[in-house]
Amino acid sequence: MIKICIGVVLVLLGTPVWATETGSKFVISKCQDIDGKWHYGDRAADECAQSKVTELDEQGYKRKEIAVPKTGKELEVEKAAIKKEESKRRAKKEQREVDQRTLAIYELEVNLIRARDEKLAHIDTTIQANNNFIGKLRIQVESLGKQLKESQQKNQQADIQKRLGAVQAQILAYERDNIDRKVDRKRVEEKYALELDRFRHAAARRDGLEFKPGEPKETTPEPIKTETAKVKAALPDAKDPDKTSLQGGGTQP
């Protein structure tokens, strides 16, 4: 009985005071503080608040390491990095959705170019028609001006002056409309330049290719060129307004 008690005491004395028991296993903590001093036992983590802590088993083998606690600044940087990564993921998701819509609308690049050129051709046709009408109206202004100079009757002069003012007002209206049409044309060009760039990027991402600016070349489909030429050819000539007329019975001023 005495031998057993002595054995128990020796075992207890052989256990390091800096070892703690977790379940059925002993855990020994050690760390090195910022001054290079080593600390062992339960207070190791307290003594090395800014250092890595290593946990050892009763045989001295490393069980795990507890990383250095992060500072407030490091936590802020980590939080900002996470937020940035989330923003990138959201941006990629939104870009995929935009790509899908763009590709669904036009399907092929030639369709997008055709839509653009049709709008531009319509605007150009209107501007040219306005210019031709302005040419006819100016001829009328010149004629009325001569009549006004030749007229000797006040009543007749007043009538001519009234007609002259009406024609000049028409000219101003057509000129203002042309200004608006040119603004619209620029807006269409900018819109479709953006759409074309977006479509090409979307198609490249879809096909897993690297987008190269300027490729493929921007070309107007031949049918659109032909149709535009036909429309312009049918417009009245400003130098000889009665030579041709707009197809479909365009209204003459």
C-alpha positions as CSV (number, residue, x, y, z in Angstrom):
1,M,0.0,0.0,0.0
2,I,2.8,2.4,0.9
3,K,4.6,1.6,-2.4
4,I,1.4,2.4,-4.4
5,C,1.0,5.8,-2.7
6,I,4.7,6.6,-3.3
7,G,4.2,5.7,-7.0
8,V,1.2,8.0,-7.3
9,V,3.1,10.9,-5.7
10,L,6.1,10.4,-8.1
11,V,3.7,10.4,-11.1
12,L,2.1,13.7,-9.9
13,L,5.5,15.2,-9.3
14,G,6.7,14.2,-12.7
15,T,3.8,16.1,-14.4
16,P,5.0,19.6,-15.4
17,V,3.2,22.4,-13.7
18,W,2.7,24.1,-17.0
19,A,0.7,21.2,-18.5
20,T,-3.1,21.3,-18.6
21,E,-5.4,18.4,-19.1
22,T,-8.0,18.5,-21.9
23,G,-10.3,15.4,-21.7
24,S,-7.8,12.5,-21.4
25,K,-4.9,14.3,-23.0
26,F,-2.4,16.8,-21.6
27,V,-1.9,20.1,-23.5
28,I,1.2,22.2,-23.1
29,S,1.2,25.8,-24.4
30,K,4.3,27.6,-25.4
31,C,5.0,30.9,-27.1
32,Q,7.7,33.5,-27.8
33,D,7.0,37.1,-26.9
34,I,8.0,40.1,-28.9
35,D,11.2,40.3,-26.9
36,G,12.2,36.8,-27.8
37,K,11.5,35.2,-24.4
38,W,9.7,31.8,-24.3
39,H,6.7,31.2,-22.1
40,Y,5.1,27.9,-21.1
41,G,1.9,26.9,-19.4
42,D,-1.6,28.3,-18.9
43,R,-0.2,31.9,-19.0
44,A,1.6,31.5,-22.3
45,A,-1.2,33.0,-24.3
46,D,-1.4,35.9,-21.8
47,E,2.3,36.6,-21.9
48,C,2.3,36.4,-25.7
49,A,-0.8,38.4,-26.6
50,Q,0.8,39.5,-29.9
51,S,2.6,36.2,-30.7
52,K,1.8,32.8,-32.1
53,V,1.0,30.2,-29.5
54,T,1.9,26.5,-30.0
55,E,0.1,23.7,-28.2
56,L,2.1,20.5,-27.4
57,D,1.0,17.1,-26.1
58,E,2.5,15.4,-23.1
59,Q,5.3,14.0,-25.3
60,G,6.3,17.4,-26.7
61,Y,4.7,16.9,-30.1
62,K,2.9,19.9,-31.6
63,R,-0.9,19.5,-31.6
64,K,-1.9,22.8,-33.2
65,E,-0.9,26.5,-33.5
66,I,-3.0,29.5,-32.6
67,A,-2.3,32.3,-35.0
68,V,-1.3,35.8,-33.9
69,P,-4.4,37.8,-33.0
70,K,-5.2,40.3,-35.7
71,T,-4.9,44.0,-34.9
72,G,-7.8,46.4,-35.5
73,K,-6.2,47.7,-38.7
74,E,-5.7,44.2,-40.0
75,L,-9.3,43.4,-39.3
76,E,-10.4,46.5,-41.2
77,V,-8.2,45.6,-44.2
78,E,-9.6,42.0,-44.2
79,K,-13.2,43.3,-44.0
80,A,-12.5,45.7,-46.9
81,A,-11.0,42.9,-49.0
82,I,-14.0,40.7,-48.4
83,K,-16.3,43.6,-49.3
84,K,-14.3,44.2,-52.5
85,E,-14.5,40.6,-53.5
86,E,-18.2,40.6,-53.0
87,S,-18.5,43.7,-55.1
88,K,-16.5,41.9,-57.9
89,R,-18.8,38.9,-57.7
90,R,-21.9,41.1,-58.0
91,A,-20.3,43.0,-60.9
92,K,-19.5,39.8,-62.7
93,K,-23.1,38.5,-62.2
94,E,-24.6,41.8,-63.4
95,Q,-22.2,41.7,-66.5
96,R,-23.4,38.2,-67.3
97,E,-27.0,39.4,-67.2
98,V,-26.2,42.4,-69.4
99,D,-24.3,40.1,-71.9
100,Q,-27.2,37.7,-72.1
101,R,-29.7,40.5,-72.8
102,T,-27.4,42.1,-75.5
103,L,-26.8,38.7,-77.2
104,A,-30.5,37.9,-77.0
105,I,-31.5,41.2,-78.6
106,Y,-29.2,41.2,-81.6
107,E,-28.0,37.6,-81.8
108,L,-25.5,38.5,-84.5
109,E,-23.3,41.5,-84.9
110,V,-24.6,42.2,-88.4
111,N,-28.1,42.6,-87.0
112,L,-26.9,45.3,-84.7
113,I,-25.1,47.1,-87.5
114,R,-28.2,46.9,-89.7
115,A,-30.4,48.4,-86.9
116,R,-27.9,51.3,-86.5
117,D,-27.6,51.9,-90.2
118,E,-31.4,51.9,-90.8
119,K,-31.8,54.5,-88.1
120,L,-29.0,56.7,-89.5
121,A,-30.3,56.3,-93.1
122,H,-33.8,57.4,-91.9
123,I,-32.3,60.5,-90.3
124,D,-30.1,61.3,-93.3
125,T,-33.1,60.9,-95.6
126,T,-35.1,63.4,-93.5
127,I,-32.3,65.9,-93.4
128,Q,-31.8,65.7,-97.2
129,A,-35.5,66.1,-97.8
130,N,-35.5,69.1,-95.6
131,N,-32.6,70.6,-97.5
132,N,-34.4,70.1,-100.8
133,F,-37.5,71.7,-99.5
134,I,-35.5,74.6,-98.1
135,G,-34.0,75.0,-101.6
136,K,-37.5,75.2,-103.2
137,L,-38.6,77.7,-100.5
138,R,-35.6,79.9,-101.1
139,I,-36.5,80.0,-104.8
140,Q,-39.9,81.2,-103.8
141,V,-38.4,83.9,-101.5
142,E,-36.3,85.2,-104.4
143,S,-39.4,85.3,-106.6
144,L,-41.5,87.0,-104.0
145,G,-38.7,89.5,-103.4
146,K,-38.7,90.5,-107.1
147,Q,-42.5,90.8,-107.1
148,L,-42.3,93.0,-104.0
149,K,-39.8,95.4,-105.7
150,E,-41.9,95.5,-108.9
151,S,-45.2,96.0,-107.2
152,Q,-46.6,99.6,-107.0
153,Q,-49.8,98.9,-105.1
154,K,-49.7,98.9,-101.4
155,N,-52.4,96.2,-101.0
156,Q,-50.5,93.9,-103.3
157,Q,-47.2,94.7,-101.5
158,A,-48.8,93.8,-98.2
159,D,-50.0,90.5,-99.6
160,I,-46.6,89.7,-101.0
161,Q,-44.9,90.6,-97.8
162,K,-47.3,88.3,-95.9
163,R,-46.6,85.4,-98.2
164,L,-42.8,86.1,-98.0
165,G,-42.9,86.0,-94.2
166,A,-44.8,82.7,-94.3
167,V,-42.2,81.1,-96.6
168,Q,-39.3,82.4,-94.5
169,A,-41.0,80.9,-91.4
170,Q,-41.1,77.6,-93.2
171,I,-37.4,77.8,-94.0
172,L,-36.6,78.5,-90.3
173,A,-38.8,75.5,-89.3
174,Y,-36.9,73.1,-91.7
175,E,-33.6,74.5,-90.5
176,R,-34.5,73.9,-86.8
177,D,-35.7,70.4,-87.7
178,N,-32.3,69.7,-89.3
179,I,-30.5,70.9,-86.2
180,D,-32.6,68.5,-84.1
181,R,-32.1,65.6,-86.6
182,K,-28.3,66.1,-86.4
183,V,-28.4,66.0,-82.6
184,D,-30.5,62.7,-82.9
185,R,-27.9,61.3,-85.4
186,K,-25.1,61.9,-83.0
187,R,-27.0,60.3,-80.2
188,V,-27.8,57.3,-82.4
189,E,-24.1,57.0,-83.3
190,E,-23.0,57.1,-79.7
191,K,-25.7,54.7,-78.6
192,Y,-24.8,52.1,-81.2
193,A,-21.1,52.5,-80.7
194,L,-21.6,51.6,-77.1
195,E,-23.9,48.7,-78.0
196,L,-21.5,47.4,-80.6
197,D,-18.6,47.5,-78.1
198,R,-20.8,45.8,-75.5
199,F,-21.9,43.1,-78.0
200,R,-18.4,42.3,-79.1
201,H,-17.2,42.0,-75.5
202,A,-20.2,39.9,-74.7
203,A,-19.6,37.6,-77.7
204,A,-15.9,37.3,-76.8
205,R,-16.7,36.3,-73.2
206,R,-19.4,33.9,-74.4
207,D,-16.9,32.2,-76.8
208,G,-14.0,32.3,-74.3
209,L,-12.0,34.6,-76.6
210,E,-9.9,37.6,-75.9
211,F,-11.6,40.8,-77.2
212,K,-9.5,42.8,-79.6
213,P,-10.7,46.3,-80.3
214,G,-11.5,47.0,-83.9
215,E,-12.1,43.3,-84.8
216,P,-14.1,42.3,-86.6
217,K,-14.3,45.4,-88.9
218,E,-17.4,47.4,-88.7
219,T,-19.2,47.1,-92.0
220,T,-22.6,48.1,-93.3
221,P,-24.5,45.2,-95.0
222,E,-24.7,45.7,-98.7
223,P,-28.6,45.5,-98.7
224,I,-28.7,48.5,-96.4
225,K,-26.3,50.5,-98.6
226,T,-28.4,49.7,-101.7
227,E,-31.7,50.6,-100.0
228,T,-30.2,53.9,-98.7
229,A,-29.0,54.8,-102.1
230,K,-32.4,54.2,-103.6
231,V,-34.1,56.4,-101.1
232,K,-31.7,59.3,-101.6
233,A,-32.0,59.0,-105.4
234,A,-35.7,59.4,-105.1
235,L,-35.5,62.7,-103.3
236,P,-36.1,66.0,-105.1
237,D,-33.1,67.9,-106.4
238,A,-32.6,71.3,-104.7
239,K,-31.2,72.8,-108.0
240,D,-34.2,71.4,-110.0
241,P,-37.0,70.7,-107.5
242,D,-39.5,69.6,-110.2
243,K,-37.2,67.0,-111.7
244,T,-38.1,64.3,-109.2
245,S,-40.5,63.8,-106.3
246,L,-40.5,61.7,-103.2
247,Q,-41.9,58.2,-103.6
248,G,-45.2,57.7,-102.0
249,G,-46.5,61.2,-102.7
250,G,-44.4,63.4,-100.5
251,T,-46.0,66.7,-99.6
252,Q,-44.6,69.7,-101.4
253,P,-44.6,73.1,-99.7
